[in-house]
Amino acid sequence: MSPAEFLERHYERRHVVIQRGQAEYFSDVLSLADTDAVLTRQVLADTDVQLVKTGGLAASESFTTVHGDIDPVRALQLFRRGYTLVFRSLNRRLPKLQALCRSLENDLNCDMQTNVYLTPPGSQGGRTHFDTHDVLVLQCQGTKRWRIYAGPVALPLPSQAFRSTDFDPGPVIDEFELGPGDVAYLPRGTVHDAVCGDDLSLHVTAGLLTYRWIDLLQEVLLAETLRDPELRRSLPPGYALDATARKHMVERCRVLLQNIADGTTAPAVVERFATGFRASRQPEADGQLLQEASPASVDIGTLVAVRSRLLWSITASVSETHADNRIRLQAHGTEIIFPADIEPTLREAMTRPHFKIGELSGSLDPAGQLVLVRRLLSEGVLRILKEPPEPP
């Protein structure tokens, strides 16, 4: 399935299941050995791991040490008794899982969170429920049988989170089995549950923490409120007892909403959302220390490339009154100001798969390109390559 087909037919609309029959498909994302290494070799707090059985949580003191750290032996004893181990935000500990999240964040422009579920044979960890964020389920080992229910809420907000009291999941509308290498997408609000097969199951749920239209509109309303004093006026005195006043209030609401729609703040708020997302990205700077430790190795002819999964933009640098003949490069929260006349060279450097210092076009000679590249290397924008990468 192409990304375009997914976004058009399924994203925020309905669940989709892809069964590949390729057991090793997610081997470069997560393995049982990776999970074992995290559990047995890293220091985990009770906030990093939960043990769940049909929705019920094991008391943390039943699988932690006297210092409050996870005791892997006791945790696995509970695993043998049917409890699912839930590793929270494991992408912060496993670089290859983090790489998957960063790629998805760049494509979907939202934050990602991961939970990893290790479920014993024949067991069920979570109860029938729905989430307030979309999830991608990546089955890495074993099988799980999933059921999808009609469900009560479409695209719920966090304030509409699942509550078990008097919850009716509705009728089952789909059942499927995920095996190793399979993936499922569940829009938020999709009511579901899953039971492990005859072998232990290991799967990742990647949660999409998206911004919603209501988030944007609230910011637009706030910006308009600061601009337009009519939005700051009090409601008419006596409206609670005056039906005619309340009718006028409804009409006034329509006028004010139209004024907001016609206002000038929406473009600035949209740009602020985009800039804020780019600025919030954590730099991926592997090898940065080694580059800083050997600056002499960077010279004309050195092979460099933009860091993978980097979100960046080049815009005009504007003062309070007018454009000031400079440009700014924004990447992972850093803004770097350059003279406007080097923009063609800078764009070429940022868009080529890789290049050697000195071979870029534009106004900068090789010595000037060296200065530019050294600055971009120091800001974690570029990285040094020993040889050209293999084509994808």
C-alpha positions in Angstrom: 0.0 0.0 0.0 1.4 3.4 -1.0 1.5 6.2 1.6 -1.0 8.2 -0.6 -3.5 5.3 -0.6 -3.1 4.9 3.2 -3.7 8.6 3.9 -6.7 8.8 1.5 -8.5 5.6 2.4 -7.6 4.8 6.0 -5.9 7.6 8.0 -8.4 8.6 10.7 -11.1 6.7 8.8 -10.9 2.9 9.4 -8.4 0.2 10.5 -6.3 -1.6 8.0 -4.3 -4.9 8.3 -1.3 -5.9 6.1 -0.3 -9.5 6.4 3.0 -10.0 4.6 4.0 -13.5 5.5 7.6 -12.2 6.0 8.6 -13.2 9.5 11.8 -11.2 9.5 10.3 -8.0 8.2 10.6 -6.1 11.5 13.9 -7.7 12.6 15.7 -4.4 12.2 13.1 -2.6 14.4 12.9 -4.9 17.5 13.8 -8.5 18.4 13.4 -10.7 21.5 17.1 -10.3 22.1 16.8 -6.5 22.1 14.0 -6.8 24.7 16.0 -9.2 26.8 19.0 -6.8 26.8 16.8 -3.9 27.9 15.2 -5.9 30.7 18.3 -7.6 32.0 21.1 -5.2 31.4 19.6 -1.7 31.8 18.4 -0.1 35.0 14.6 0.4 34.6 12.3 2.2 37.0 8.8 1.1 37.8 7.6 3.9 35.5 9.4 2.2 32.5 7.7 -1.2 32.8 4.2 -2.4 33.7 2.9 -5.9 34.2 -0.7 -6.3 33.0 -3.2 -9.2 33.0 -6.6 -8.7 31.4 -6.4 -5.0 32.2 -5.3 -5.5 35.8 -1.9 -4.1 36.9 0.5 -6.0 39.1 1.7 -4.1 42.2 5.1 -2.6 41.4 6.5 -4.0 44.7 5.9 -7.5 43.3 8.6 -7.0 40.6 10.9 -4.3 41.9 14.0 -4.2 44.1 14.3 -2.4 47.4 15.6 0.6 45.4 12.5 0.7 43.2 14.2 -0.7 40.1 12.8 -3.5 38.0 13.9 -6.9 39.1 14.0 -8.9 35.8 13.8 -12.3 37.5 10.7 -11.4 39.5 9.2 -9.7 36.5 9.6 -12.8 34.4 8.2 -15.0 37.1 5.0 -12.9 36.7 5.3 -13.3 33.0 5.2 -17.1 33.4 2.0 -16.6 35.4 0.3 -14.9 32.5 1.2 -11.2 32.9 2.2 -9.1 29.9 5.3 -7.0 30.2 4.7 -3.5 28.8 7.8 -1.5 28.1 7.0 2.2 27.9 8.8 4.6 25.5 11.3 1.9 24.6 12.3 4.1 21.6 14.3 6.2 24.1 16.5 3.2 24.8 16.7 1.5 21.4 18.2 3.6 18.6 16.7 1.5 15.8 13.2 1.8 17.3 13.8 5.5 17.7 14.9 5.7 14.0 11.5 4.3 13.0 9.7 6.9 15.2 11.7 9.7 13.7 10.9 8.7 10.2 7.2 8.5 11.0 7.4 11.8 12.8 8.9 13.5 9.7 6.3 12.0 7.4 3.2 12.6 9.6 4.5 15.8 11.4 3.5 14.6 14.8 5.2 13.2 17.9 5.4 9.4 18.4 5.4 7.2 21.4 6.0 3.5 21.6 4.9 0.8 23.9 6.3 -2.7 23.6 4.2 -5.7 24.7 5.7 -9.0 25.6 2.8 -11.4 26.2 3.0 -15.0 27.4 1.2 -17.8 25.3 -2.6 -17.8 25.4 -2.8 -14.6 27.6 -4.5 -11.3 27.2 -2.8 -8.1 28.5 -5.2 -5.2 28.0 -8.9 -5.4 28.3 -11.3 -4.4 25.6 -10.8 -0.6 25.2 -10.0 2.2 22.8 -7.2 4.8 22.7 -7.3 8.6 22.2 -4.4 8.4 19.7 -3.9 6.5 16.5 -1.7 3.4 16.7 0.4 1.3 14.3 0.8 -2.2 15.6 4.0 -4.0 14.4 4.1 -7.7 15.2 7.7 -8.8 15.7 7.4 -12.3 17.1 4.6 -14.8 17.7 0.9 -14.2 16.9 -2.0 -12.3 18.3 -5.7 -12.6 17.5 -7.4 -9.2 17.3 -11.0 -8.3 17.5 -12.4 -4.9 16.4 -15.7 -3.7 17.7 -18.2 -1.1 16.4 -17.2 1.3 19.1 -18.9 4.3 20.7 -16.7 7.3 19.8 -15.2 8.5 16.5 -11.8 10.3 16.9 -12.1 10.9 20.6 -10.3 13.8 22.3 -8.2 13.2 25.5 -11.1 14.4 27.5 -13.1 11.5 26.0 -10.7 8.9 27.2 -11.8 5.3 27.7 -13.6 4.5 31.0 -14.5 1.0 31.9 -17.6 1.9 33.8 -20.8 0.9 31.9 -18.7 0.6 28.7 -20.4 -1.2 25.8 -17.9 -2.1 23.0 -20.6 -2.8 20.5 -20.7 -5.8 18.2 -17.5 -7.3 16.7 -17.0 -6.0 13.2 -13.7 -7.6 12.3 -11.3 -10.3 13.5 -7.7 -11.0 12.3 -4.5 -12.5 13.3 -1.1 -10.7 13.2 2.0 -12.8 12.7 5.6 -11.8 12.6 6.1 -9.0 10.0 2.4 -8.0 9.9 1.2 -4.5 10.7 -2.2 -3.0 11.6 -3.3 0.6 11.8 -6.1 1.5 14.3 -7.5 5.1 14.2 -8.1 6.6 17.7 -11.4 5.5 19.0 -11.2 2.0 17.5 -12.4 -0.4 20.2 -10.2 -3.5 20.2 -8.7 -6.4 22.2 -6.1 -9.0 21.5 -5.2 -12.5 22.7 -1.8 -14.2 22.3 -1.4 -17.4 20.3 0.3 -20.6 21.3 3.8 -18.9 21.5 4.8 -15.7 23.3 4.1 -12.5 21.4 6.3 -9.5 21.0 4.8 -6.4 19.3 5.3 -2.6 19.2 2.5 -0.1 19.2 3.6 3.2 17.8 1.2 5.9 19.0 0.6 9.0 16.8 0.4 12.1 19.0 -1.1 14.4 16.4 -2.3 18.0 16.6 -6.0 18.4 15.8 -7.9 21.2 14.1 -9.4 22.2 17.4 -5.8 22.8 18.7 -5.1 25.1 15.8 -8.5 26.9 16.1 -8.0 27.5 19.8 -4.7 29.2 19.0 -6.4 31.3 16.2 -9.2 32.3 18.6 -6.7 33.3 21.3 -4.7 35.4 18.8 -7.9 37.0 17.5 -8.9 37.8 21.1 -5.7 39.7 21.6 -6.4 41.7 18.4 -10.1 42.3 18.6 -11.6 43.9 21.7 -15.1 42.8 20.7 -14.1 39.2 21.7 -13.1 40.5 25.1 -16.4 42.1 26.0 -18.6 40.7 28.7 -21.8 38.8 28.0 -24.9 41.1 28.3 -26.1 41.7 31.9 -29.3 39.8 32.6 -29.0 37.2 29.8 -29.7 34.3 32.2 -33.2 35.5 32.7 -33.9 37.2 29.3 -34.7 34.9 26.4 -34.5 37.7 23.9 -31.0 38.6 25.0 -30.0 35.0 24.5 -31.3 35.0 21.0 -29.2 38.1 20.3 -26.2 36.3 21.8 -26.6 33.5 19.3 -26.7 36.0 16.4 -23.7 37.8 17.9 -21.8 34.5 18.1 -22.3 34.1 14.3 -21.0 37.6 13.6 -17.9 37.1 15.9 -17.1 33.7 14.3 -17.3 35.2 10.9 -15.0 38.0 12.0 -12.5 35.4 13.2 -12.7 33.6 9.9 -12.1 36.8 8.1 -9.2 37.8 10.4 -5.6 38.0 9.6 -4.1 35.9 12.4 -4.7 32.3 11.0 -1.6 32.4 8.6 0.7 33.4 11.4 -0.7 30.8 13.8 -0.3 28.0 11.1 3.3 29.1 10.6 3.9 29.1 14.3 2.6 25.5 14.5 4.9 24.4 11.7 7.9 26.3 13.1 7.2 24.9 16.6 7.1 21.3 15.3 10.4 21.7 13.4 12.0 23.3 16.5 10.9 20.6 18.8 12.8 17.8 17.0 15.6 16.2 19.0 18.9 16.4 17.1 20.3 13.1 15.7 24.0 13.8 16.1 25.7 10.4 16.1 29.4 10.9 15.5 29.3 14.6 16.4 31.9 14.2 19.2 34.3 12.5 16.8 33.8 15.3 14.3 34.5 17.9 16.9 37.6 16.0 18.0 39.2 16.1 14.6 38.3 19.3 12.8 41.4 19.2 10.7 40.0 16.3 8.7 37.4 18.7 7.1 38.9 20.3 4.1 38.2 21.0 0.4 37.3 17.7 -1.2 35.8 16.2 2.0 32.6 14.2 1.4 29.6 15.4 3.4 25.8 15.0 3.5 22.8 16.3 5.4 21.9 14.2 8.4 19.2 11.7 7.7 15.6 12.5 8.9 16.5 16.1 9.4 13.6 18.6 9.2 14.8 22.0 7.9 13.6 25.1 6.2 15.2 28.1 4.6 13.3 31.4 4.9 14.0 35.1 4.6 15.2 36.7 7.8 12.8 39.6 8.5 13.4 42.5 10.9 10.6 44.4 12.6 10.0 46.6 9.6 11.5 45.0 6.5 13.5 42.2 5.0 17.2 42.6 5.9 18.9 40.8 3.0 19.6 37.7 5.1 18.2 34.2 5.2 17.8 31.8 8.1 18.2 28.0 8.2 16.1 26.4 10.8 16.7 22.8 11.9 16.0 20.9 15.2 15.5 24.2 17.1 18.5 25.9 15.8 18.4 29.1 13.6 21.4 30.0 11.6 21.6 33.3 9.8 23.4 33.6 6.4 23.8 36.4 3.8 20.9 36.1 1.3 23.3 35.8 -1.7 24.5 32.3 -0.6 21.0 30.9 -0.7 21.4 28.9 -4.0 24.6 27.3 -2.6 23.0 26.6 0.8 19.9 25.0 -0.8 22.1 22.8 -3.0 24.0 21.7 0.0 20.8 20.8 1.8 19.1 19.0 -1.0 21.9 16.9 -2.6 22.3 13.4 -1.4 26.0 14.1 -0.7 28.7 16.4 -2.1 32.3 17.2 -1.8 33.3 20.6 -0.4 34.3 22.8 -3.3 31.9 21.3 -6.0 28.8 23.3 -5.2 27.5 25.9 -7.6 26.5 29.5 -6.6 28.5 32.5 -5.4 30.8 30.7 -2.9 34.2 29.6 -4.0 35.8 26.4 -2.5 37.2 28.3 0.5 33.8 29.9 1.2 32.1 26.5 0.8 34.6 25.2 3.4 33.6 27.9 5.9 29.9 27.1 5.2 30.3 23.4 5.6 32.3 23.7 8.9 29.5 25.9 10.3 26.8 23.3 9.3 28.9 20.5 10.7 29.3 22.3 14.0 25.5 22.8 14.2 24.8 19.1 13.6 23.2 19.8 10.2 25.8 17.9 8.1 27.8 14.8 8.7 31.1 13.6 7.2 31.0 10.5 4.9 33.9 8.2 4.3 32.4 7.1 1.0 29.2 7.6 -0.9 26.3 5.6 0.6 24.8 2.7 -1.3 21.7 3.6 -3.4 18.4 2.6 -1.7 
